[in-house]
Amino acid sequence: MPWAVARRLLKSEGLDRARGWNRTLARAADGDDQYDNKKDELQNALEEHIMCGEKLVQLFELEEEEIAALRATALALDVPENPFSGAYPILLTEDELAGHQGAAPVLAAVVNYNEGVAVVLASTRYLQTRETVVVAELTDEAAGELAGFNELIGVRHQRLEALDVLWIPEDGRYVEVRVDYPFGMHQRHGMIALNQARGRFDDLLGSNLELSHVNLFPVIQSLYEEQGDGAMVELGFMVAGASQKLEKTRRGEQCCREEAYHLGGIGALNAPIQVYRTSVLWHVDLGEDASSAPEVSIRGNSSHTAEQNPFIGEMVVRNCARFLDYDHVRDRILDHLTSDDEDDDDEL
């Protein structure tokens, strides 16, 4: 869990944080009445984050009776005894994961919420990341030895417990496969994880989700055209089929749609731009004066604009702490998806 997300989660529970993630963990591990009294709430929050945090997501549209049958089958699954299910929702340590490297995902939990059923697969993944070391968070002795460096970059090799989720809603037509997609994970590895998880879910439930895979490409243009719907912090588009542009504007959470240079440029065009890539963030109130900035990215490439029926089947959802902010992002995407379907019906 990214520290920024953990900080918001702790604040939403009314808990004080120490300076930095490591010191906050040490404070909780050493015994703190404030944290001890919130043990159940923190475990519930952790499970919510497992369902929603840092995910690569695919959507599948099914009929109501198909979803009802899928939900019933999921609730009837027998979760086997294994190290992952025994510890769930607590994650195994890196040492405990060593013996499971390369093993196929195993069923770790089936959780029945009011809003839907979650089937959870667990596995061990390997991740190599380059991270900026914050000198101020080091011990005084280590910081002293590193005095004079303006920036430190460390390469971290990690075993991570991946918890991939099949979400079967109580209401609605869209089933989701959400696989863990931590910062630093390559997209091709994420796609391998998605295909592996979807295949395993199909084996467990006797389904064939790929047949109902939802195309998210039309959502990109719809998001761009919806002025005021979140802040568009990344925008990739083609101009007149020949010139490729990529705009980013994360300083102060400005919006690419409203940036003066962008407006001036498209105002001089004789034809509309063709959008193929976007990232949008929203602000969501989590309570206790805590807010979240969840973000969705749908990333195509310029060649999609030349295709007759371009298809993008996944989106990245980041910075979500709980159901509240994840559901906000998912519902906005579904609103754009269904509005696009309605527009197509009107044209017919």
C-alpha positions in Angstrom: 0.0 0.0 0.0 1.5 3.4 -1.0 2.2 5.6 2.0 0.1 8.4 0.7 -2.9 6.1 0.5 -2.2 4.6 3.9 -2.0 8.1 5.4 -5.4 8.9 4.1 -6.8 5.6 5.3 -5.4 6.2 8.8 -6.7 9.8 8.9 -10.2 8.6 7.8 -10.1 6.4 11.0 -9.1 9.3 13.1 -5.6 7.8 13.8 -2.4 9.8 14.3 0.5 9.0 12.0 4.2 9.1 12.8 6.7 10.7 10.5 7.0 8.3 7.5 5.6 4.8 6.9 8.4 2.9 8.7 8.0 4.9 11.9 4.2 4.6 11.7 4.6 0.8 11.4 7.0 0.7 14.4 4.5 2.7 16.5 1.7 0.3 15.8 4.0 -2.8 16.3 5.4 -1.6 19.6 1.9 -1.3 21.1 -0.2 1.9 20.9 -3.6 2.1 22.6 -5.0 4.3 19.8 -4.1 1.6 17.2 -5.0 -1.3 19.4 -8.5 0.1 20.0 -9.0 0.3 16.2 -7.8 -3.2 15.4 -11.1 -4.4 13.8 -11.6 -1.2 11.9 -8.1 -1.3 10.5 -8.5 -4.9 9.5 -11.7 -4.1 7.7 -10.0 -1.1 6.0 -7.1 -3.4 4.9 -9.6 -5.8 3.4 -11.3 -3.0 1.5 -7.9 -1.9 0.2 -7.2 -5.4 -1.0 -10.4 -5.2 -3.0 -9.7 -1.8 -4.5 -6.1 -0.6 -4.1 -3.7 -0.2 -7.1 -5.5 -2.4 -9.6 -5.4 -3.3 -13.3 -9.1 -3.8 -14.2 -11.1 -5.5 -16.9 -14.9 -5.3 -17.2 -17.2 -8.0 -18.4 -20.9 -7.4 -19.3 -23.3 -10.2 -18.4 -27.0 -10.7 -18.2 -28.7 -10.6 -14.8 -29.3 -14.3 -14.7 -25.7 -15.0 -15.6 -24.4 -12.8 -12.8 -26.9 -14.4 -10.3 -25.6 -17.9 -11.3 -22.0 -16.7 -11.0 -22.6 -15.3 -7.6 -24.3 -18.5 -6.3 -21.4 -20.6 -7.6 -18.9 -18.3 -6.0 -20.6 -18.5 -2.6 -20.6 -22.3 -2.8 -16.8 -22.4 -3.3 -14.8 -24.3 -0.7 -11.7 -22.2 0.2 -8.8 -24.7 0.7 -6.4 -24.5 3.6 -3.2 -22.9 2.5 -0.8 -20.3 3.9 -2.6 -17.4 2.1 -6.1 -18.3 3.2 -4.9 -18.9 6.7 -3.4 -15.5 7.1 -6.0 -13.5 5.0 -6.5 -10.6 5.0 -3.1 -10.2 6.6 -0.3 -10.5 4.0 2.5 -13.1 4.3 6.0 -11.8 4.9 8.6 -11.8 2.2 10.4 -14.7 3.8 7.1 -16.7 4.0 6.5 -16.0 0.3 9.9 -17.5 -0.7 8.5 -21.0 -0.9 5.6 -20.0 -3.2 7.6 -18.2 -6.0 6.3 -19.3 -9.4 3.3 -21.3 -8.0 -0.1 -20.9 -9.6 -2.6 -18.6 -7.9 -4.7 -20.3 -5.2 -8.1 -19.4 -3.8 -7.5 -17.4 -0.6 -11.0 -16.1 0.3 -14.6 -15.6 -0.8 -16.1 -12.5 0.8 -19.8 -11.7 0.7 -20.5 -8.0 0.9 -23.9 -6.2 0.7 -22.8 -4.8 -2.7 -21.4 -8.0 -4.2 -19.2 -11.1 -3.8 -15.4 -11.0 -4.0 -13.5 -14.1 -5.0 -9.8 -13.6 -4.0 -6.8 -15.4 -5.6 -3.4 -15.2 -3.9 0.1 -15.7 -5.4 3.7 -14.5 -5.1 5.0 -12.0 -7.6 8.5 -10.5 -8.1 9.0 -6.8 -8.5 12.0 -4.7 -9.1 11.6 -0.9 -8.5 13.7 2.2 -8.5 12.7 4.4 -5.5 13.8 7.7 -4.2 15.2 7.5 -0.7 14.0 10.2 1.6 17.1 11.1 3.6 15.0 12.8 6.3 13.3 9.4 7.1 16.6 7.6 7.7 18.2 7.3 11.1 20.4 10.2 12.2 23.5 8.1 11.7 22.6 7.0 8.2 21.5 10.5 7.2 24.8 11.9 8.5 26.8 9.4 6.3 24.8 10.5 3.3 25.1 14.2 3.9 25.8 16.2 0.7 23.6 14.1 -1.6 20.6 16.0 -3.0 18.8 12.8 -4.2 19.3 9.1 -3.6 17.9 6.4 -5.8 17.6 2.8 -4.6 16.8 -0.4 -6.5 14.5 -2.7 -4.5 14.0 -6.4 -5.3 10.8 -7.6 -3.7 8.6 -10.6 -3.4 5.0 -9.4 -3.1 1.8 -11.2 -2.2 -0.6 -10.5 -5.0 -4.3 -10.6 -4.2 -6.4 -10.6 -7.4 -10.1 -10.1 -7.2 -13.2 -11.2 -9.2 -16.0 -8.8 -8.2 -19.5 -10.0 -8.8 -22.0 -7.2 -8.1 -25.3 -7.6 -6.3 -26.8 -5.1 -8.8 -25.7 -4.1 -12.3 -24.4 -5.9 -15.3 -20.6 -5.6 -15.0 -18.3 -8.2 -13.4 -14.7 -7.0 -12.8 -11.4 -8.8 -12.7 -9.0 -6.6 -10.6 -5.4 -7.7 -10.4 -2.7 -6.1 -8.2 -0.7 -3.6 -10.1 1.8 -1.9 -7.8 3.9 1.1 -9.0 6.9 -0.1 -10.9 5.2 -3.2 -12.4 5.5 -3.4 -16.2 2.3 -3.4 -18.2 3.2 -6.6 -20.0 3.5 -8.3 -16.6 0.2 -6.9 -15.5 -1.4 -8.3 -18.7 0.0 -11.7 -18.0 -1.4 -11.5 -14.4 -4.8 -10.5 -15.8 -4.9 -13.4 -18.2 -3.8 -15.8 -15.6 -6.3 -14.6 -13.0 -9.2 -14.6 -15.5 -8.4 -18.2 -16.6 -8.2 -19.3 -12.9 -11.6 -17.6 -12.1 -13.1 -19.3 -15.2 -11.8 -22.7 -14.0 -13.3 -22.2 -10.5 -16.7 -20.9 -11.6 -17.2 -22.7 -14.9 -17.4 -19.4 -16.8 -15.9 -17.9 -20.0 -15.6 -14.2 -19.2 -13.6 -13.3 -22.3 -16.7 -13.7 -24.4 -18.2 -10.6 -22.6 -15.1 -8.5 -22.4 -16.0 -4.7 -22.4 -14.3 -2.3 -24.8 -13.2 0.8 -22.9 -11.8 2.8 -25.9 -15.0 4.8 -26.4 -14.8 6.0 -22.7 -11.6 8.0 -23.5 -13.3 10.4 -25.9 -16.4 10.6 -23.7 -14.2 11.6 -20.7 -12.4 14.2 -22.7 -15.7 15.8 -23.9 -17.2 15.9 -20.3 -15.8 19.2 -19.1 -15.6 19.4 -15.3 -15.8 15.6 -14.8 -12.6 15.3 -12.8 -9.2 16.7 -13.7 -7.7 15.3 -16.8 -4.0 15.1 -15.9 -2.8 13.2 -19.0 -4.1 13.4 -22.6 -2.8 11.7 -25.7 -4.4 12.5 -29.1 -3.9 12.7 -32.9 -4.4 15.9 -34.9 -5.7 15.4 -38.4 -4.5 11.8 -38.4 -0.8 12.9 -38.7 0.5 14.7 -35.7 0.7 13.0 -32.3 0.4 14.9 -29.1 0.8 14.0 -25.4 0.0 16.5 -22.7 0.5 16.1 -18.9 -0.4 18.6 -16.3 -0.1 17.4 -12.7 1.1 20.6 -11.1 -1.7 21.9 -9.0 -4.0 19.3 -10.5 -4.8 21.5 -13.5 -6.9 20.0 -16.2 -5.6 19.3 -19.8 -9.1 20.0 -21.2 -8.9 23.6 -19.8 -5.2 24.4 -20.2 -4.7 27.5 -22.2 -2.2 26.1 -24.6 -4.4 23.1 -25.4 -7.5 25.3 -25.9 -5.6 27.6 -28.2 -4.3 24.7 -30.2 -7.5 22.9 -30.8 -9.3 26.2 -31.5 -7.2 26.6 -34.6 -8.0 23.2 -36.0 -10.5 22.5 -38.7 -11.3 18.9 -37.4 -11.8 17.4 -34.0 -8.9 15.7 -32.3 -8.8 11.9 -31.9 -8.1 11.0 -28.3 -6.4 7.6 -27.6 -5.0 8.0 -24.0 -6.1 9.7 -20.8 -5.7 9.8 -17.1 -8.4 11.5 -14.9 -8.5 12.1 -11.2 -11.3 13.1 -8.8 -11.5 14.1 -5.2 -13.5 12.0 -2.8 -14.4 12.7 0.8 -13.4 9.8 3.1 -14.7 11.4 6.3 -12.8 12.7 9.4 -11.5 15.6 7.2 -9.7 13.1 5.0 -10.0 13.1 1.2 -8.7 10.9 -1.5 -7.6 11.5 -5.1 -8.4 8.3 -7.0 -7.2 8.2 -10.6 -8.1 6.1 -13.7 -5.9 5.7 -16.7 -7.0 4.2 -20.0 -4.0 3.9 -22.3 -4.1 3.2 -25.9 -1.6 4.3 -28.6 -1.8 6.4 -31.7 -2.4 3.4 -34.0 -5.8 2.9 -32.3 -7.1 6.0 -34.0 -6.5 4.5 -37.4 -8.4 1.3 -36.7 -12.0 0.8 -37.6 -13.1 -0.8 -34.3 -10.3 0.0 -31.8 -10.4 -2.1 -28.6 -8.8 -1.4 -25.2 -9.9 -3.9 -22.6 -8.3 -2.7 -19.4 -7.9 0.4 -17.2 -5.5 1.2 -14.3 -7.2 2.5 -11.1 -4.8 4.0 -8.5 -4.8 5.9 -5.2 -7.9 4.2 -3.8 -8.0 3.5 -0.1 -11.5 2.0 0.2 -14.7 1.1 -1.6 -15.9 4.7 -1.4 -13.2 6.1 -3.7 -12.9 3.0 -6.0 -16.6 2.9 -6.5 -16.6 6.6 -7.4 -14.1 5.9 -10.2 -15.8 2.7 -11.4 -19.2 4.4 -11.5 -17.9 7.3 -13.5 -16.5 4.9 -16.0 -19.7 3.0 -16.2 -21.7 6.2 -16.7 -19.6 7.1 -19.7 -19.7 3.6 -21.0 -23.5 3.4 -20.8 -24.0 6.9 -22.2 -21.9 5.9 -25.2 -24.1 2.8 -25.7 -27.2 5.0 -25.6 -25.7 7.4 -28.2 -25.1 4.4 -30.5 -28.7 3.3 -30.0 -29.9 6.8 -30.9 -27.9 6.8 -34.1 -29.6 3.5 -35.1 
